[in-house]
């Protein structure tokens, strides 16, 4: 709220004042007398304040995101902690009630999955996806698999087991589309070794996509251990994350081999015309950066420290202080 008050009470009026000064300078044809640094500074202040407000809004969690018991205020008629109460809660919220031992094992599985994800990110972030559907599909599959692993920790947009199942179906469809594109590349590749490797990775994608669909029916079940009811989902969660990790590895290798096979395709002139590439492998353009760094006002008007004045010594004084070596 403080950022909003600062924006409306101080920043916006100052910005309006600078705009009026700029318009007046334009109307009187005295633009050369206008200090554009002040206008840039207040514009940046408006941007920074709005950015701070946006960050504050993003930190506000919705009631749906506060389904974790630890995030909600305890009700006066709190239920017994020895029993598992799951009425009205989503499957995602139930994942937060798993025993700590299971949560630690799940966290280890997720950490291994993120290592594989970082490999895929490093592989696809260098390519421009505007004319490369293989990169687009790989990114989409990566995002959905990350959402599925977040579900196992009680996070993310997927709330119910049915959402996870639908996500697995979307991944399977994306894998099928990637299979079609990569097989076209394999058909044109003259290198039999690359062709066989690419086809082998495509078979792995098909296998692990099917495995992921089977493991997507993950849910927390109530078990009675020693007379105490506890939530348990370790086996199903572990299978889901492992299937996602295997599929991610296959996608990484498929992207690599698709590029290698594309570089080996010989451009052949056919009677119907030149053969067009299946996808275009273009490096992503680097982010634009200003060639000249704009000086900040505080740096322009910074006080210049004077160096100590050089003391001038007369040559006669130097000669009088000189002592020669004594001759023995």
C-alpha positions in Angstrom: 0.0 0.0 0.0 2.9 2.3 0.7 4.1 2.0 -2.9 0.7 2.9 -4.2 0.5 6.0 -2.1 4.0 7.0 -3.1 3.1 6.6 -6.8 -0.1 8.6 -6.6 1.1 11.2 -4.1 4.6 12.0 -5.3 5.8 10.2 -8.4 2.8 10.8 -10.7 2.5 14.6 -9.9 6.2 15.0 -10.5 5.9 13.1 -13.8 3.0 15.3 -14.9 5.1 18.4 -14.1 7.9 17.2 -16.2 5.6 16.4 -19.1 4.1 20.0 -18.9 7.6 21.5 -18.9 8.5 19.4 -22.0 5.3 20.4 -23.8 6.0 24.1 -23.0 9.6 23.8 -24.3 8.3 22.3 -27.6 5.7 25.0 -28.0 8.2 27.8 -27.4 10.9 26.0 -29.5 13.3 26.0 -26.6 14.0 22.3 -26.6 17.8 23.0 -26.4 17.2 24.5 -22.9 15.2 21.5 -21.7 17.0 19.1 -19.3 16.1 15.7 -20.6 18.0 14.0 -17.7 15.3 15.0 -15.2 12.6 13.7 -17.6 14.4 10.3 -17.9 14.9 10.1 -14.1 11.2 10.7 -13.3 10.2 8.2 -16.0 12.5 5.6 -14.5 11.0 6.4 -11.1 7.5 5.7 -12.4 8.7 2.4 -13.9 10.5 1.3 -10.7 7.5 2.2 -8.5 5.0 0.3 -10.7 7.5 -2.7 -10.8 7.6 -2.7 -6.9 3.8 -2.7 -6.8 3.6 -5.6 -9.2 6.1 -7.6 -7.1 4.0 -6.9 -4.1 0.9 -8.1 -5.8 2.6 -11.2 -7.0 3.5 -12.0 -3.4 -0.2 -12.1 -2.4 -1.3 -15.7 -2.4 -4.8 -16.6 -3.3 -7.0 -18.8 -1.1 -6.5 -21.7 -3.5 -2.8 -21.5 -3.0 -3.2 -21.5 0.8 -4.6 -25.0 0.9 -1.6 -26.2 2.9 -2.6 -26.6 6.5 0.5 -24.7 7.7 -0.6 -21.6 5.7 -4.1 -21.4 7.1 -5.1 -20.1 10.5 -6.1 -22.8 12.9 -9.8 -22.9 13.5 -11.1 -22.8 17.1 -12.7 -26.2 16.7 -9.4 -27.8 15.5 -9.7 -31.5 14.6 -7.6 -34.2 16.2 -4.0 -34.3 14.8 -3.9 -38.1 15.1 -6.4 -38.6 12.4 -6.2 -37.7 8.7 -9.0 -35.3 7.6 -9.1 -35.0 3.8 -12.7 -33.9 3.3 -13.1 -31.0 0.9 -9.3 -30.9 0.1 -7.8 -31.3 -3.4 -5.4 -34.1 -4.2 -2.7 -31.5 -4.4 -3.4 -30.4 -0.8 -3.3 -34.0 0.4 0.3 -34.3 -0.8 1.3 -31.8 1.9 0.1 -34.2 4.6 2.6 -37.0 3.7 5.0 -38.1 6.4 8.3 -36.2 6.5 10.3 -39.3 5.6 8.3 -39.6 2.3 8.6 -35.8 1.7 12.4 -36.1 1.9 12.5 -39.0 -0.5 10.2 -37.1 -2.9 12.5 -34.1 -2.6 15.5 -36.2 -3.6 13.6 -37.5 -6.7 12.6 -34.0 -7.7 16.2 -32.8 -7.3 17.3 -35.5 -9.8 14.6 -34.5 -12.1 15.7 -30.8 -12.0 19.2 -31.8 -13.0 17.8 -33.4 -16.2 15.6 -30.4 -16.7 18.6 -28.1 -16.6 20.2 -30.1 -19.4 17.1 -29.7 -21.5 17.0 -26.0 -20.8 20.7 -25.6 -21.8 20.0 -27.5 -25.0 16.9 -25.6 -26.1 17.6 -22.1 -24.9 20.2 -21.5 -27.6 17.7 -22.1 -30.5 15.2 -19.7 -31.9 11.7 -21.4 -31.7 10.0 -19.1 -34.2 10.5 -21.7 -37.1 11.4 -24.8 -35.1 8.4 -26.8 -33.9 10.7 -29.4 -32.3 12.0 -26.8 -29.8 8.5 -25.5 -29.2 7.3 -29.0 -28.4 10.3 -29.7 -26.2 9.6 -26.5 -24.2 6.0 -27.4 -23.8 6.7 -30.9 -22.6 9.3 -29.6 -20.1 6.8 -27.1 -18.6 4.1 -29.7 -18.2 6.4 -32.2 -16.6 7.6 -29.6 -14.2 4.0 -28.9 -13.2 3.4 -32.6 -12.6 6.4 -32.9 -10.3 5.2 -29.8 -8.5 1.9 -31.5 -7.9 3.7 -34.3 -5.9 4.9 -31.6 -3.5 1.5 -29.9 -3.1 2.3 -27.0 -5.4 1.6 -25.8 -8.9 -1.5 -25.3 -11.0 -2.6 -29.0 -11.1 -5.0 -29.6 -8.3 -6.5 -33.1 -8.8 -5.4 -36.4 -10.1 -7.6 -35.9 -13.2 -5.5 -32.7 -14.0 -2.3 -34.8 -13.8 -3.8 -37.4 -16.1 -4.9 -34.8 -18.6 -1.3 -33.3 -18.4 0.1 -36.7 -19.2 -2.2 -36.9 -22.3 -1.0 -33.5 -23.5 2.6 -34.7 -23.1 1.8 -37.8 -25.1 0.3 -35.7 -27.9 3.3 -33.4 -28.0 5.6 -36.5 -28.1 3.6 -37.8 -31.1 3.9 -34.6 -32.9 7.7 -34.5 -32.2 7.9 -38.1 -33.5 6.4 -37.1 -36.8 8.8 -34.2 -37.3 11.9 -36.1 -36.2 11.0 -39.1 -38.4 10.9 -36.7 -41.4 14.4 -35.6 -40.5 15.5 -39.2 -40.1 14.1 -40.1 -43.6 16.1 -37.4 -45.2 19.3 -38.1 -43.3 21.9 -40.0 -45.4 24.0 -41.0 -42.3 22.7 -44.3 -41.2 24.3 -44.1 -37.8 22.5 -40.8 -37.0 19.3 -42.1 -38.5 19.3 -45.2 -36.3 20.1 -43.2 -33.1 17.4 -40.7 -33.8 14.8 -43.4 -34.4 15.9 -45.2 -31.2 15.3 -42.0 -29.1 11.9 -41.6 -30.7 11.0 -45.1 -29.6 12.1 -44.1 -26.1 9.8 -41.1 -26.1 6.9 -43.2 -27.2 7.6 -45.8 -24.4 8.1 -43.2 -21.6 5.1 -41.2 -22.7 3.0 -44.3 -22.3 4.6 -45.0 -19.0 3.9 -41.5 -17.8 0.2 -41.9 -18.7 0.1 -45.0 -16.5 1.9 -43.4 -13.6 -0.2 -40.2 -13.8 -3.0 -41.7 -11.7 -1.1 -40.6 -8.6 -3.0 -40.0 -5.4 -2.4 -40.0 -1.7 -4.0 -43.0 0.1 -4.8 -43.5 3.8 -2.9 -46.3 5.5 -3.3 -47.6 9.0 0.1 -48.1 10.5 0.3 -49.0 14.2 -3.2 -47.9 14.8 -2.5 -44.4 13.3 -4.0 -43.2 10.1 -1.4 -41.6 7.8 -1.2 -40.4 4.2 1.1 -42.4 1.9 1.9 -41.9 -1.8 5.6 -42.6 -2.1 5.4 -45.5 -4.6 3.1 -43.7 -7.0 4.9 -40.4 -6.7 8.3 -42.0 -7.2 7.1 -43.8 -10.3 5.7 -40.6 -11.7 8.9 -38.6 -11.2 11.1 -41.4 -12.6 8.9 -41.6 -15.7 9.1 -37.9 -16.2 12.9 -37.9 -15.7 13.3 -40.7 -18.3 11.1 -38.9 -20.8 13.0 -35.7 -20.2 16.3 -37.5 -21.0 14.9 -38.9 -24.2 13.7 -35.4 -25.3 17.1 -34.0 -24.6 18.8 -36.6 -26.8 16.1 -36.3 -29.5 16.7 -32.6 -29.8 20.5 -33.1 -30.0 20.2 -35.9 -32.6 17.6 -34.0 -34.7 20.1 -31.1 -35.0 23.0 -33.4 -35.9 20.9 -35.3 -38.5 19.7 -32.0 -40.0 23.2 -30.8 -40.6 23.9 -34.0 -42.5 21.0 -33.7 -44.9 22.2 -33.1 -48.4 20.3 -30.5 -50.4 19.0 -32.4 -53.4 17.2 -30.8 -56.3 14.2 -33.0 -57.1 11.9 -32.8 -60.1 9.3 -31.1 -58.0 11.7 -28.5 -56.8 14.2 -28.0 -53.9 13.7 -30.0 -50.8 12.8 -27.7 -47.9 14.1 -28.5 -44.4 11.6 -29.9 -41.9 12.6 -27.3 -39.2 15.0 -24.3 -39.3 17.8 -24.4 -36.8 18.6 -20.8 -36.1 20.6 -19.6 -33.1 18.7 -17.3 -30.8 19.7 -13.7 -31.2 21.4 -12.2 -28.1 19.6 -9.7 -26.0 20.0 -6.1 -27.2 22.2 -4.0 -25.0 23.0 -0.3 -25.3 26.2 0.5 -27.1 26.8 3.5 -24.8 26.1 3.4 -21.1 24.0 6.3 -20.1 25.5 8.3 -17.4 23.6 8.7 -14.2 22.9 12.2 -13.0 24.6 11.5 -9.7 27.7 10.5 -11.6 27.7 13.5 -13.8 27.4 16.0 -11.0 29.6 14.0 -8.6 32.2 16.1 -6.7 35.7 15.9 -8.2 38.3 15.2 -5.6 41.4 17.3 -6.1 44.7 15.6 -6.0 47.4 16.8 -3.7 49.5 19.7 -5.2 52.9 18.6 -6.4 55.6 20.2 -4.3 58.3 21.8 -6.3 61.8 21.6 -4.9 64.6 24.0 -6.1 67.6 22.2 -7.7 70.0 24.0 -5.2 68.2 22.5 -2.3 68.4 19.0 -3.8 72.1 19.4 -4.4 72.7 20.6 -0.8 71.0 17.5 0.5 73.1 15.2 -1.7 75.8 13.3 0.2 78.5 11.6 -1.7 80.3 8.4 -0.7 83.2 8.8 1.6 86.5 7.7 -0.1 88.7 5.6 2.2 
